[in-house]
Each structure stands twice: as structure tokens, then as C-alpha cells.
Amino acid sequence: MTGWRGLYQNDSKGSDCSAKTPESLHYGLTREVGAFEPSFQELKSGAKVLDSAYIMARYPDSIVGNLTPSEYYDREDAGECIEYADSICTAVRRTLFG
């Protein structure tokens, strides 16, 4: 499949999207899809926040100061991530299904 819909369903090697790295699922994917669908360009900053949150939660040793993810993040951070994820999901649904 060609175009951005092919990016959503499979990468160039034909693997499932769930196997992609977080970079290509968040910031990388919004950047790549933005070439075909300009409205995705405005989602890049939120995707960067999600990438950072994923990396720090998945690899707690990346948090400065020996804090755990539960000590580092608060409800405000969680709410911000939920809003960014929701805006990306909404844009994807709108683009795929009209």
C-alpha cells in the first residue's frame, strides 16, 4: 500500500505497526504522515511529549535525580498526555474515516 495509509498499517518491511518503536509511533509517525496530511504537523509537539513520557516511564533510570515515575509525574502531566494522545487519535480517525 502506498501513501500515509500504508504507514499506518504496515512499515516498508510489512511488519505490524505494534512492533514499531515509540519514536515512529508518536513523533516520527506524525512527521511522516504530515507530508501527506498537513494537519498532522500541528501534532508534533504533543507527540514529542508522549515520546518523552513513554521513555521515562519505561526506562526509569532516564529520570534525573533517582526519582521513580510515580514521583516524577503528577496528575497534571497525566492529563496533558491524555489530551495529546486523544488529539492524535481523533486526527487519525478523522483522516482515515472522514
Secondary structure, 3 states (H helix, E strand, C coil): CCCHHHHHHECCCCCEHHHCCHHHHCHHHHHHHHCCCHHHHHHHHHHHHHHHHHHHHHCHHHCCCCCCHHHHCCHHHHHHHHHHHHHHHHHHHHHHHC
